[in-house]
Amino acid sequence: MNAQPIAGTCEACGFALLVERKKGGKTVHQCADKPCSAIQDESAAESESED
Ligand SMILES: [Zn+2]
């Protein structure tokens, strides 16, 4: 499992940690809260302010 924790907030449940996963050659961000595990919308993740 190639999950790497990244800063962010789940758009589904508000959990304050996401994980980055490689999926079929592309990177997706997923909620780190196991019961949720929501895949984050790419554009939303991109626009996330992360100075
Ligand atoms: Zn979540």
mmCIF file of the protein (N, C-alpha, C, O) and its ligand, coordinates in Angstrom:
data_MODEL
# 
_entry.id   MODEL 
# 
loop_
_entity.id 
_entity.type 
_entity.pdbx_number_of_molecules 
1 polymer     1 
2 non-polymer 1 
# 
_entity_poly.entity_id                      1 
_entity_poly.type                           'polypeptide(L)' 
_entity_poly.nstd_linkage                   no 
_entity_poly.nstd_monomer                   no 
_entity_poly.pdbx_seq_one_letter_code       MNAQPIAGTCEACGFALLVERKKGGKTVHQCADKPCSAIQDESAAESESED 
_entity_poly.pdbx_seq_one_letter_code_can   MNAQPIAGTCEACGFALLVERKKGGKTVHQCADKPCSAIQDESAAESESED 
_entity_poly.pdbx_strand_id                 A 
# 
loop_
_entity_poly_seq.entity_id 
_entity_poly_seq.num 
_entity_poly_seq.mon_id 
_entity_poly_seq.hetero 
1 1  MET n 
1 2  ASN n 
1 3  ALA n 
1 4  GLN n 
1 5  PRO n 
1 6  ILE n 
1 7  ALA n 
1 8  GLY n 
1 9  THR n 
1 10 CYS n 
1 11 GLU n 
1 12 ALA n 
1 13 CYS n 
1 14 GLY n 
1 15 PHE n 
1 16 ALA n 
1 17 LEU n 
1 18 LEU n 
1 19 VAL n 
1 20 GLU n 
1 21 ARG n 
1 22 LYS n 
1 23 LYS n 
1 24 GLY n 
1 25 GLY n 
1 26 LYS n 
1 27 THR n 
1 28 VAL n 
1 29 HIS n 
1 30 GLN n 
1 31 CYS n 
1 32 ALA n 
1 33 ASP n 
1 34 LYS n 
1 35 PRO n 
1 36 CYS n 
1 37 SER n 
1 38 ALA n 
1 39 ILE n 
1 40 GLN n 
1 41 ASP n 
1 42 GLU n 
1 43 SER n 
1 44 ALA n 
1 45 ALA n 
1 46 GLU n 
1 47 SER n 
1 48 GLU n 
1 49 SER n 
1 50 GLU n 
1 51 ASP n 
# 
loop_
_struct_asym.id 
_struct_asym.entity_id 
A 1 
B 2 
# 
loop_
_chem_comp.id 
_chem_comp.type 
_chem_comp.mon_nstd_flag 
ALA 'L-peptide linking' y 
ARG 'L-peptide linking' y 
ASN 'L-peptide linking' y 
ASP 'L-peptide linking' y 
CYS 'L-peptide linking' y 
GLN 'L-peptide linking' y 
GLU 'L-peptide linking' y 
GLY 'peptide linking'   y 
HIS 'L-peptide linking' y 
ILE 'L-peptide linking' y 
LEU 'L-peptide linking' y 
LYS 'L-peptide linking' y 
MET 'L-peptide linking' y 
PHE 'L-peptide linking' y 
PRO 'L-peptide linking' y 
SER 'L-peptide linking' y 
THR 'L-peptide linking' y 
VAL 'L-peptide linking' y 
ZN  non-polymer         . 
# 
_pdbx_entity_nonpoly.entity_id   2 
_pdbx_entity_nonpoly.name        ? 
_pdbx_entity_nonpoly.comp_id     ZN 
# 
_pdbx_nonpoly_scheme.asym_id         B 
_pdbx_nonpoly_scheme.entity_id       2 
_pdbx_nonpoly_scheme.mon_id          ZN 
_pdbx_nonpoly_scheme.ndb_seq_num     1 
_pdbx_nonpoly_scheme.pdb_seq_num     101 
_pdbx_nonpoly_scheme.auth_seq_num    101 
_pdbx_nonpoly_scheme.pdb_mon_id      ZN 
_pdbx_nonpoly_scheme.auth_mon_id     ZN 
_pdbx_nonpoly_scheme.pdb_strand_id   A 
_pdbx_nonpoly_scheme.pdb_ins_code    . 
# 
loop_
_atom_site.group_PDB 
_atom_site.id 
_atom_site.type_symbol 
_atom_site.label_atom_id 
_atom_site.label_alt_id 
_atom_site.label_comp_id 
_atom_site.label_asym_id 
_atom_site.label_entity_id 
_atom_site.label_seq_id 
_atom_site.pdbx_PDB_ins_code 
_atom_site.Cartn_x 
_atom_site.Cartn_y 
_atom_site.Cartn_z 
_atom_site.occupancy 
_atom_site.B_iso_or_equiv 
_atom_site.pdbx_formal_charge 
_atom_site.auth_seq_id 
_atom_site.auth_comp_id 
_atom_site.auth_asym_id 
_atom_site.auth_atom_id 
_atom_site.pdbx_PDB_model_num 
ATOM   1   N  N  . MET A 1 1  ? 0.848   -1.203 0.000   1.00 0.00 ? 1   MET A N  1 
ATOM   2   C  CA . MET A 1 1  ? 0.000   0.000  0.000   1.00 0.00 ? 1   MET A CA 1 
ATOM   3   C  C  . MET A 1 1  ? 0.878   1.246  0.000   1.00 0.00 ? 1   MET A C  1 
ATOM   4   O  O  . MET A 1 1  ? 1.701   1.428  0.898   1.00 0.00 ? 1   MET A O  1 
ATOM   5   N  N  . ASN A 1 2  ? 0.711   2.086  -0.981  1.00 0.00 ? 2   ASN A N  1 
ATOM   6   C  CA . ASN A 1 2  ? 1.541   3.280  -1.102  1.00 0.00 ? 2   ASN A CA 1 
ATOM   7   C  C  . ASN A 1 2  ? 0.816   4.535  -0.625  1.00 0.00 ? 2   ASN A C  1 
ATOM   8   O  O  . ASN A 1 2  ? 0.642   5.486  -1.387  1.00 0.00 ? 2   ASN A O  1 
ATOM   9   N  N  . ALA A 1 3  ? 0.407   4.531  0.606   1.00 0.00 ? 3   ALA A N  1 
ATOM   10  C  CA . ALA A 1 3  ? -0.314  5.692  1.122   1.00 0.00 ? 3   ALA A CA 1 
ATOM   11  C  C  . ALA A 1 3  ? 0.622   6.587  1.901   1.00 0.00 ? 3   ALA A C  1 
ATOM   12  O  O  . ALA A 1 3  ? 1.309   6.151  2.825   1.00 0.00 ? 3   ALA A O  1 
ATOM   13  N  N  . GLN A 1 4  ? 0.634   7.853  1.507   1.00 0.00 ? 4   GLN A N  1 
ATOM   14  C  CA . GLN A 1 4  ? 1.492   8.819  2.184   1.00 0.00 ? 4   GLN A CA 1 
ATOM   15  C  C  . GLN A 1 4  ? 0.629   9.936  2.746   1.00 0.00 ? 4   GLN A C  1 
ATOM   16  O  O  . GLN A 1 4  ? -0.158  10.532 2.010   1.00 0.00 ? 4   GLN A O  1 
ATOM   17  N  N  . PRO A 1 5  ? 0.758   10.232 4.033   1.00 0.00 ? 5   PRO A N  1 
ATOM   18  C  CA . PRO A 1 5  ? -0.061  11.276 4.638   1.00 0.00 ? 5   PRO A CA 1 
ATOM   19  C  C  . PRO A 1 5  ? 0.271   12.653 4.081   1.00 0.00 ? 5   PRO A C  1 
ATOM   20  O  O  . PRO A 1 5  ? 1.441   12.995 3.912   1.00 0.00 ? 5   PRO A O  1 
ATOM   21  N  N  . ILE A 1 6  ? -0.748  13.432 3.801   1.00 0.00 ? 6   ILE A N  1 
ATOM   22  C  CA . ILE A 1 6  ? -0.562  14.794 3.324   1.00 0.00 ? 6   ILE A CA 1 
ATOM   23  C  C  . ILE A 1 6  ? -1.498  15.725 4.086   1.00 0.00 ? 6   ILE A C  1 
ATOM   24  O  O  . ILE A 1 6  ? -2.508  15.295 4.644   1.00 0.00 ? 6   ILE A O  1 
ATOM   25  N  N  . ALA A 1 7  ? -1.145  17.003 4.099   1.00 0.00 ? 7   ALA A N  1 
ATOM   26  C  CA . ALA A 1 7  ? -1.991  17.988 4.760   1.00 0.00 ? 7   ALA A CA 1 
ATOM   27  C  C  . ALA A 1 7  ? -3.230  18.243 3.924   1.00 0.00 ? 7   ALA A C  1 
ATOM   28  O  O  . ALA A 1 7  ? -3.163  18.325 2.698   1.00 0.00 ? 7   ALA A O  1 
ATOM   29  N  N  . GLY A 1 8  ? -4.356  18.367 4.598   1.00 0.00 ? 8   GLY A N  1 
ATOM   30  C  CA . GLY A 1 8  ? -5.589  18.649 3.881   1.00 0.00 ? 8   GLY A CA 1 
ATOM   31  C  C  . GLY A 1 8  ? -6.791  18.342 4.746   1.00 0.00 ? 8   GLY A C  1 
ATOM   32  O  O  . GLY A 1 8  ? -6.670  17.793 5.842   1.00 0.00 ? 8   GLY A O  1 
ATOM   33  N  N  . THR A 1 9  ? -7.950  18.704 4.234   1.00 0.00 ? 9   THR A N  1 
ATOM   34  C  CA . THR A 1 9  ? -9.181  18.439 4.966   1.00 0.00 ? 9   THR A CA 1 
ATOM   35  C  C  . THR A 1 9  ? -10.149 17.687 4.073   1.00 0.00 ? 9   THR A C  1 
ATOM   36  O  O  . THR A 1 9  ? -10.395 18.089 2.935   1.00 0.00 ? 9   THR A O  1 
ATOM   37  N  N  . CYS A 1 10 ? -10.695 16.605 4.584   1.00 0.00 ? 10  CYS A N  1 
ATOM   38  C  CA . CYS A 1 10 ? -11.641 15.820 3.816   1.00 0.00 ? 10  CYS A CA 1 
ATOM   39  C  C  . CYS A 1 10 ? -12.874 16.651 3.494   1.00 0.00 ? 10  CYS A C  1 
ATOM   40  O  O  . CYS A 1 10 ? -13.467 17.280 4.370   1.00 0.00 ? 10  CYS A O  1 
ATOM   41  N  N  . GLU A 1 11 ? -13.247 16.641 2.216   1.00 0.00 ? 11  GLU A N  1 
ATOM   42  C  CA . GLU A 1 11 ? -14.415 17.428 1.821   1.00 0.00 ? 11  GLU A CA 1 
ATOM   43  C  C  . GLU A 1 11 ? -15.721 16.715 2.193   1.00 0.00 ? 11  GLU A C  1 
ATOM   44  O  O  . GLU A 1 11 ? -16.799 17.308 2.146   1.00 0.00 ? 11  GLU A O  1 
ATOM   45  N  N  . ALA A 1 12 ? -15.608 15.466 2.555   1.00 0.00 ? 12  ALA A N  1 
ATOM   46  C  CA . ALA A 1 12 ? -16.809 14.703 2.907   1.00 0.00 ? 12  ALA A CA 1 
ATOM   47  C  C  . ALA A 1 12 ? -17.112 14.753 4.400   1.00 0.00 ? 12  ALA A C  1 
ATOM   48  O  O  . ALA A 1 12 ? -18.265 14.935 4.792   1.00 0.00 ? 12  ALA A O  1 
ATOM   49  N  N  . CYS A 1 13 ? -16.082 14.593 5.237   1.00 0.00 ? 13  CYS A N  1 
ATOM   50  C  CA . CYS A 1 13 ? -16.333 14.502 6.679   1.00 0.00 ? 13  CYS A CA 1 
ATOM   51  C  C  . CYS A 1 13 ? -15.576 15.557 7.481   1.00 0.00 ? 13  CYS A C  1 
ATOM   52  O  O  . CYS A 1 13 ? -15.833 15.730 8.672   1.00 0.00 ? 13  CYS A O  1 
ATOM   53  N  N  . GLY A 1 14 ? -14.642 16.266 6.836   1.00 0.00 ? 14  GLY A N  1 
ATOM   54  C  CA . GLY A 1 14 ? -13.920 17.317 7.535   1.00 0.00 ? 14  GLY A CA 1 
ATOM   55  C  C  . GLY A 1 14 ? -12.704 16.837 8.301   1.00 0.00 ? 14  GLY A C  1 
ATOM   56  O  O  . GLY A 1 14 ? -12.073 17.612 9.020   1.00 0.00 ? 14  GLY A O  1 
ATOM   57  N  N  . PHE A 1 15 ? -12.371 15.571 8.154   1.00 0.00 ? 15  PHE A N  1 
ATOM   58  C  CA . PHE A 1 15 ? -11.195 15.008 8.810   1.00 0.00 ? 15  PHE A CA 1 
ATOM   59  C  C  . PHE A 1 15 ? -9.944  15.766 8.354   1.00 0.00 ? 15  PHE A C  1 
ATOM   60  O  O  . PHE A 1 15 ? -9.807  16.095 7.176   1.00 0.00 ? 15  PHE A O  1 
ATOM   61  N  N  . ALA A 1 16 ? -9.039  16.037 9.291   1.00 0.00 ? 16  ALA A N  1 
ATOM   62  C  CA . ALA A 1 16 ? -7.938  16.954 9.009   1.00 0.00 ? 16  ALA A CA 1 
ATOM   63  C  C  . ALA A 1 16 ? -6.675  16.273 8.482   1.00 0.00 ? 16  ALA A C  1 
ATOM   64  O  O  . ALA A 1 16 ? -5.582  16.830 8.579   1.00 0.00 ? 16  ALA A O  1 
ATOM   65  N  N  . LEU A 1 17 ? -6.824  15.090 7.933   1.00 0.00 ? 17  LEU A N  1 
ATOM   66  C  CA . LEU A 1 17 ? -5.665  14.422 7.346   1.00 0.00 ? 17  LEU A CA 1 
ATOM   67  C  C  . LEU A 1 17 ? -6.100  13.609 6.138   1.00 0.00 ? 17  LEU A C  1 
ATOM   68  O  O  . LEU A 1 17 ? -7.116  12.915 6.152   1.00 0.00 ? 17  LEU A O  1 
ATOM   69  N  N  . LEU A 1 18 ? -5.295  13.723 5.099   1.00 0.00 ? 18  LEU A N  1 
ATOM   70  C  CA . LEU A 1 18 ? -5.562  12.950 3.888   1.00 0.00 ? 18  LEU A CA 1 
ATOM   71  C  C  . LEU A 1 18 ? -4.372  12.050 3.611   1.00 0.00 ? 18  LEU A C  1 
ATOM   72  O  O  . LEU A 1 18 ? -3.298  12.238 4.182   1.00 0.00 ? 18  LEU A O  1 
ATOM   73  N  N  . VAL A 1 19 ? -4.557  11.092 2.753   1.00 0.00 ? 19  VAL A N  1 
ATOM   74  C  CA . VAL A 1 19 ? -3.437  10.291 2.286   1.00 0.00 ? 19  VAL A CA 1 
ATOM   75  C  C  . VAL A 1 19 ? -3.378  10.373 0.765   1.00 0.00 ? 19  VAL A C  1 
ATOM   76  O  O  . VAL A 1 19 ? -4.398  10.512 0.090   1.00 0.00 ? 19  VAL A O  1 
ATOM   77  N  N  . GLU A 1 20 ? -2.172  10.283 0.253   1.00 0.00 ? 20  GLU A N  1 
ATOM   78  C  CA . GLU A 1 20 ? -1.955  10.351 -1.179  1.00 0.00 ? 20  GLU A CA 1 
ATOM   79  C  C  . GLU A 1 20 ? -1.718  8.941  -1.687  1.00 0.00 ? 20  GLU A C  1 
ATOM   80  O  O  . GLU A 1 20 ? -0.876  8.214  -1.161  1.00 0.00 ? 20  GLU A O  1 
ATOM   81  N  N  . ARG A 1 21 ? -2.463  8.561  -2.706  1.00 0.00 ? 21  ARG A N  1 
ATOM   82  C  CA . ARG A 1 21 ? -2.328  7.216  -3.252  1.00 0.00 ? 21  ARG A CA 1 
ATOM   83  C  C  . ARG A 1 21 ? -2.075  7.284  -4.744  1.00 0.00 ? 21  ARG A C  1 
ATOM   84  O  O  . ARG A 1 21 ? -2.587  8.150  -5.455  1.00 0.00 ? 21  ARG A O  1 
ATOM   85  N  N  . LYS A 1 22 ? -1.273  6.344  -5.187  1.00 0.00 ? 22  LYS A N  1 
ATOM   86  C  CA . LYS A 1 22 ? -1.074  6.206  -6.624  1.00 0.00 ? 22  LYS A CA 1 
ATOM   87  C  C  . LYS A 1 22 ? -2.113  5.229  -7.140  1.00 0.00 ? 22  LYS A C  1 
ATOM   88  O  O  . LYS A 1 22 ? -2.214  4.096  -6.669  1.00 0.00 ? 22  LYS A O  1 
ATOM   89  N  N  . LYS A 1 23 ? -2.865  5.676  -8.091  1.00 0.00 ? 23  LYS A N  1 
ATOM   90  C  CA . LYS A 1 23 ? -3.936  4.835  -8.598  1.00 0.00 ? 23  LYS A CA 1 
ATOM   91  C  C  . LYS A 1 23 ? -3.905  4.845  -10.110 1.00 0.00 ? 23  LYS A C  1 
ATOM   92  O  O  . LYS A 1 23 ? -4.254  5.840  -10.746 1.00 0.00 ? 23  LYS A O  1 
ATOM   93  N  N  . GLY A 1 24 ? -3.484  3.731  -10.680 1.00 0.00 ? 24  GLY A N  1 
ATOM   94  C  CA . GLY A 1 24 ? -3.431  3.629  -12.137 1.00 0.00 ? 24  GLY A CA 1 
ATOM   95  C  C  . GLY A 1 24 ? -2.587  4.709  -12.772 1.00 0.00 ? 24  GLY A C  1 
ATOM   96  O  O  . GLY A 1 24 ? -2.948  5.253  -13.816 1.00 0.00 ? 24  GLY A O  1 
ATOM   97  N  N  . GLY A 1 25 ? -1.452  5.026  -12.142 1.00 0.00 ? 25  GLY A N  1 
ATOM   98  C  CA . GLY A 1 25 ? -0.537  6.005  -12.715 1.00 0.00 ? 25  GLY A CA 1 
ATOM   99  C  C  . GLY A 1 25 ? -0.865  7.430  -12.349 1.00 0.00 ? 25  GLY A C  1 
ATOM   100 O  O  . GLY A 1 25 ? -0.079  8.333  -12.634 1.00 0.00 ? 25  GLY A O  1 
ATOM   101 N  N  . LYS A 1 26 ? -2.013  7.660  -11.720 1.00 0.00 ? 26  LYS A N  1 
ATOM   102 C  CA . LYS A 1 26 ? -2.312  9.022  -11.287 1.00 0.00 ? 26  LYS A CA 1 
ATOM   103 C  C  . LYS A 1 26 ? -2.479  9.082  -9.781  1.00 0.00 ? 26  LYS A C  1 
ATOM   104 O  O  . LYS A 1 26 ? -2.796  8.089  -9.127  1.00 0.00 ? 26  LYS A O  1 
ATOM   105 N  N  . THR A 1 27 ? -2.261  10.249 -9.264  1.00 0.00 ? 27  THR A N  1 
ATOM   106 C  CA . THR A 1 27 ? -2.290  10.430 -7.821  1.00 0.00 ? 27  THR A CA 1 
ATOM   107 C  C  . THR A 1 27 ? -3.667  10.898 -7.366  1.00 0.00 ? 27  THR A C  1 
ATOM   108 O  O  . THR A 1 27 ? -4.239  11.830 -7.930  1.00 0.00 ? 27  THR A O  1 
ATOM   109 N  N  . VAL A 1 28 ? -4.178  10.246 -6.355  1.00 0.00 ? 28  VAL A N  1 
ATOM   110 C  CA . VAL A 1 28 ? -5.441  10.696 -5.776  1.00 0.00 ? 28  VAL A CA 1 
ATOM   111 C  C  . VAL A 1 28 ? -5.255  10.948 -4.291  1.00 0.00 ? 28  VAL A C  1 
ATOM   112 O  O  . VAL A 1 28 ? -4.394  10.355 -3.640  1.00 0.00 ? 28  VAL A O  1 
ATOM   113 N  N  . HIS A 1 29 ? -6.078  11.834 -3.779  1.00 0.00 ? 29  HIS A N  1 
ATOM   114 C  CA . HIS A 1 29 ? -6.059  12.123 -2.356  1.00 0.00 ? 29  HIS A CA 1 
ATOM   115 C  C  . HIS A 1 29 ? -7.303  11.511 -1.727  1.00 0.00 ? 29  HIS A C  1 
ATOM   116 O  O  . HIS A 1 29 ? -8.423  11.673 -2.214  1.00 0.00 ? 29  HIS A O  1 
ATOM   117 N  N  . GLN A 1 30 ? -7.067  10.809 -0.639  1.00 0.00 ? 30  GLN A N  1 
ATOM   118 C  CA . GLN A 1 30 ? -8.158  10.102 0.010   1.00 0.00 ? 30  GLN A CA 1 
ATOM   119 C  C  . GLN A 1 30 ? -8.187  10.444 1.484   1.00 0.00 ? 30  GLN A C  1 
ATOM   120 O  O  . GLN A 1 30 ? -7.143  10.672 2.096   1.00 0.00 ? 30  GLN A O  1 
ATOM   121 N  N  . CYS A 1 31 ? -9.372  10.480 2.053   1.00 0.00 ? 31  CYS A N  1 
ATOM   122 C  CA . CYS A 1 31 ? -9.520  10.744 3.480   1.00 0.00 ? 31  CYS A CA 1 
ATOM   123 C  C  . CYS A 1 31 ? -8.765  9.683  4.283   1.00 0.00 ? 31  CYS A C  1 
ATOM   124 O  O  . CYS A 1 31 ? -8.848  8.490  3.988   1.00 0.00 ? 31  CYS A O  1 
ATOM   125 N  N  . ALA A 1 32 ? -8.031  10.132 5.300   1.00 0.00 ? 32  ALA A N  1 
ATOM   126 C  CA . ALA A 1 32 ? -7.255  9.202  6.122   1.00 0.00 ? 32  ALA A CA 1 
ATOM   127 C  C  . ALA A 1 32 ? -8.122  8.540  7.190   1.00 0.00 ? 32  ALA A C  1 
ATOM   128 O  O  . ALA A 1 32 ? -7.677  7.629  7.889   1.00 0.00 ? 32  ALA A O  1 
ATOM   129 N  N  . ASP A 1 33 ? -9.350  9.003  7.307   1.00 0.00 ? 33  ASP A N  1 
ATOM   130 C  CA . ASP A 1 33 ? -10.269 8.394  8.264   1.00 0.00 ? 33  ASP A CA 1 
ATOM   131 C  C  . ASP A 1 33 ? -10.863 7.140  7.625   1.00 0.00 ? 33  ASP A C  1 
ATOM   132 O  O  . ASP A 1 33 ? -11.654 7.224  6.685   1.00 0.00 ? 33  ASP A O  1 
ATOM   133 N  N  . LYS A 1 34 ? -10.479 5.997  8.139   1.00 0.00 ? 34  LYS A N  1 
ATOM   134 C  CA . LYS A 1 34 ? -10.841 4.726  7.507   1.00 0.00 ? 34  LYS A CA 1 
ATOM   135 C  C  . LYS A 1 34 ? -12.334 4.546  7.224   1.00 0.00 ? 34  LYS A C  1 
ATOM   136 O  O  . LYS A 1 34 ? -12.695 4.133  6.122   1.00 0.00 ? 34  LYS A O  1 
ATOM   137 N  N  . PRO A 1 35 ? -13.201 4.839  8.177   1.00 0.00 ? 35  PRO A N  1 
ATOM   138 C  CA . PRO A 1 35 ? -14.641 4.659  7.912   1.00 0.00 ? 35  PRO A CA 1 
ATOM   139 C  C  . PRO A 1 35 ? -15.162 5.562  6.797   1.00 0.00 ? 35  PRO A C  1 
ATOM   140 O  O  . PRO A 1 35 ? -16.199 5.279  6.196   1.00 0.00 ? 35  PRO A O  1 
ATOM   141 N  N  . CYS A 1 36 ? -14.450 6.637  6.525   1.00 0.00 ? 36  CYS A N  1 
ATOM   142 C  CA . CYS A 1 36 ? -14.859 7.571  5.475   1.00 0.00 ? 36  CYS A CA 1 
ATOM   143 C  C  . CYS A 1 36 ? -14.156 7.202  4.170   1.00 0.00 ? 36  CYS A C  1 
ATOM   144 O  O  . CYS A 1 36 ? -14.787 6.787  3.197   1.00 0.00 ? 36  CYS A O  1 
ATOM   145 N  N  . SER A 1 37 ? -12.825 7.365  4.179   1.00 0.00 ? 37  SER A N  1 
ATOM   146 C  CA . SER A 1 37 ? -12.000 7.008  3.014   1.00 0.00 ? 37  SER A CA 1 
ATOM   147 C  C  . SER A 1 37 ? -12.479 7.625  1.711   1.00 0.00 ? 37  SER A C  1 
ATOM   148 O  O  . SER A 1 37 ? -12.316 7.032  0.645   1.00 0.00 ? 37  SER A O  1 
ATOM   149 N  N  . ALA A 1 38 ? -13.064 8.805  1.789   1.00 0.00 ? 38  ALA A N  1 
ATOM   150 C  CA . ALA A 1 38 ? -13.576 9.465  0.595   1.00 0.00 ? 38  ALA A CA 1 
ATOM   151 C  C  . ALA A 1 38 ? -12.442 9.937  -0.306  1.00 0.00 ? 38  ALA A C  1 
ATOM   152 O  O  . ALA A 1 38 ? -11.453 10.503 0.159   1.00 0.00 ? 38  ALA A O  1 
ATOM   153 N  N  . ILE A 1 39 ? -12.603 9.695  -1.593  1.00 0.00 ? 39  ILE A N  1 
ATOM   154 C  CA . ILE A 1 39 ? -11.661 10.224 -2.570  1.00 0.00 ? 39  ILE A CA 1 
ATOM   155 C  C  . ILE A 1 39 ? -11.976 11.705 -2.768  1.00 0.00 ? 39  ILE A C  1 
ATOM   156 O  O  . ILE A 1 39 ? -13.115 12.082 -3.044  1.00 0.00 ? 39  ILE A O  1 
ATOM   157 N  N  . GLN A 1 40 ? -10.948 12.531 -2.622  1.00 0.00 ? 40  GLN A N  1 
ATOM   158 C  CA . GLN A 1 40 ? -11.139 13.973 -2.738  1.00 0.00 ? 40  GLN A CA 1 
ATOM   159 C  C  . GLN A 1 40 ? -11.151 14.397 -4.197  1.00 0.00 ? 40  GLN A C  1 
ATOM   160 O  O  . GLN A 1 40 ? -10.440 13.847 -5.039  1.00 0.00 ? 40  GLN A O  1 
ATOM   161 N  N  . ASP A 1 41 ? -11.980 15.390 -4.465  1.00 0.00 ? 41  ASP A N  1 
ATOM   162 C  CA . ASP A 1 41 ? -12.046 15.929 -5.816  1.00 0.00 ? 41  ASP A CA 1 
ATOM   163 C  C  . ASP A 1 41 ? -10.707 16.566 -6.182  1.00 0.00 ? 41  ASP A C  1 
ATOM   164 O  O  . ASP A 1 41 ? -10.155 17.358 -5.417  1.00 0.00 ? 41  ASP A O  1 
ATOM   165 N  N  . GLU A 1 42 ? -10.195 16.212 -7.353  1.00 0.00 ? 42  GLU A N  1 
ATOM   166 C  CA . GLU A 1 42 ? -8.858  16.667 -7.760  1.00 0.00 ? 42  GLU A CA 1 
ATOM   167 C  C  . GLU A 1 42 ? -8.723  18.180 -7.777  1.00 0.00 ? 42  GLU A C  1 
ATOM   168 O  O  . GLU A 1 42 ? -7.777  18.727 -7.210  1.00 0.00 ? 42  GLU A O  1 
ATOM   169 N  N  . SER A 1 43 ? -9.660  18.855 -8.422  1.00 0.00 ? 43  SER A N  1 
ATOM   170 C  CA . SER A 1 43 ? -9.582  20.306 -8.544  1.00 0.00 ? 43  SER A CA 1 
ATOM   171 C  C  . SER A 1 43 ? -9.646  20.967 -7.166  1.00 0.00 ? 43  SER A C  1 
ATOM   172 O  O  . SER A 1 43 ? -8.977  21.970 -6.919  1.00 0.00 ? 43  SER A O  1 
ATOM   173 N  N  . ALA A 1 44 ? -10.446 20.402 -6.286  1.00 0.00 ? 44  ALA A N  1 
ATOM   174 C  CA . ALA A 1 44 ? -10.555 20.944 -4.935  1.00 0.00 ? 44  ALA A CA 1 
ATOM   175 C  C  . ALA A 1 44 ? -9.238  20.765 -4.188  1.00 0.00 ? 44  ALA A C  1 
ATOM   176 O  O  . ALA A 1 44 ? -8.795  21.654 -3.460  1.00 0.00 ? 44  ALA A O  1 
ATOM   177 N  N  . ALA A 1 45 ? -8.626  19.611 -4.378  1.00 0.00 ? 45  ALA A N  1 
ATOM   178 C  CA . ALA A 1 45 ? -7.358  19.332 -3.723  1.00 0.00 ? 45  ALA A CA 1 
ATOM   179 C  C  . ALA A 1 45 ? -6.267  20.271 -4.237  1.00 0.00 ? 45  ALA A C  1 
ATOM   180 O  O  . ALA A 1 45 ? -5.391  20.711 -3.494  1.00 0.00 ? 45  ALA A O  1 
ATOM   181 N  N  . GLU A 1 46 ? -6.354  20.558 -5.527  1.00 0.00 ? 46  GLU A N  1 
ATOM   182 C  CA . GLU A 1 46 ? -5.366  21.431 -6.139  1.00 0.00 ? 46  GLU A CA 1 
ATOM   183 C  C  . GLU A 1 46 ? -5.482  22.860 -5.603  1.00 0.00 ? 46  GLU A C  1 
ATOM   184 O  O  . GLU A 1 46 ? -4.475  23.522 -5.350  1.00 0.00 ? 46  GLU A O  1 
ATOM   185 N  N  . SER A 1 47 ? -6.709  23.321 -5.435  1.00 0.00 ? 47  SER A N  1 
ATOM   186 C  CA . SER A 1 47 ? -6.932  24.690 -5.021  1.00 0.00 ? 47  SER A CA 1 
ATOM   187 C  C  . SER A 1 47 ? -6.762  24.863 -3.504  1.00 0.00 ? 47  SER A C  1 
ATOM   188 O  O  . SER A 1 47 ? -6.824  25.977 -2.985  1.00 0.00 ? 47  SER A O  1 
ATOM   189 N  N  . GLU A 1 48 ? -6.554  23.770 -2.825  1.00 0.00 ? 48  GLU A N  1 
ATOM   190 C  CA . GLU A 1 48 ? -6.334  23.834 -1.381  1.00 0.00 ? 48  GLU A CA 1 
ATOM   191 C  C  . GLU A 1 48 ? -5.104  24.687 -1.088  1.00 0.00 ? 48  GLU A C  1 
ATOM   192 O  O  . GLU A 1 48 ? -4.025  24.434 -1.625  1.00 0.00 ? 48  GLU A O  1 
ATOM   193 N  N  . SER A 1 49 ? -5.266  25.678 -0.252  1.00 0.00 ? 49  SER A N  1 
ATOM   194 C  CA . SER A 1 49 ? -4.144  26.552 0.050   1.00 0.00 ? 49  SER A CA 1 
ATOM   195 C  C  . SER A 1 49 ? -3.135  25.806 0.925   1.00 0.00 ? 49  SER A C  1 
ATOM   196 O  O  . SER A 1 49 ? -3.420  25.432 2.063   1.00 0.00 ? 49  SER A O  1 
ATOM   197 N  N  . GLU A 1 50 ? -1.987  25.612 0.371   1.00 0.00 ? 50  GLU A N  1 
ATOM   198 C  CA . GLU A 1 50 ? -0.958  24.853 1.089   1.00 0.00 ? 50  GLU A CA 1 
ATOM   199 C  C  . GLU A 1 50 ? 0.393   25.528 0.881   1.00 0.00 ? 50  GLU A C  1 
ATOM   200 O  O  . GLU A 1 50 ? 1.244   25.064 0.121   1.00 0.00 ? 50  GLU A O  1 
ATOM   201 N  N  . ASP A 1 51 ? 0.547   26.613 1.571   1.00 0.00 ? 51  ASP A N  1 
ATOM   202 C  CA . ASP A 1 51 ? 1.755   27.389 1.368   1.00 0.00 ? 51  ASP A CA 1 
ATOM   203 C  C  . ASP A 1 51 ? 3.014   26.618 1.675   1.00 0.00 ? 51  ASP A C  1 
ATOM   204 O  O  . ASP A 1 51 ? 4.114   27.154 1.546   1.00 0.00 ? 51  ASP A O  1 
HETATM 205 ZN ZN . ZN  B 2 .  ? -13.499 11.866 5.249   1.00 0.00 2 101 ZN  A ZN 1 
# 
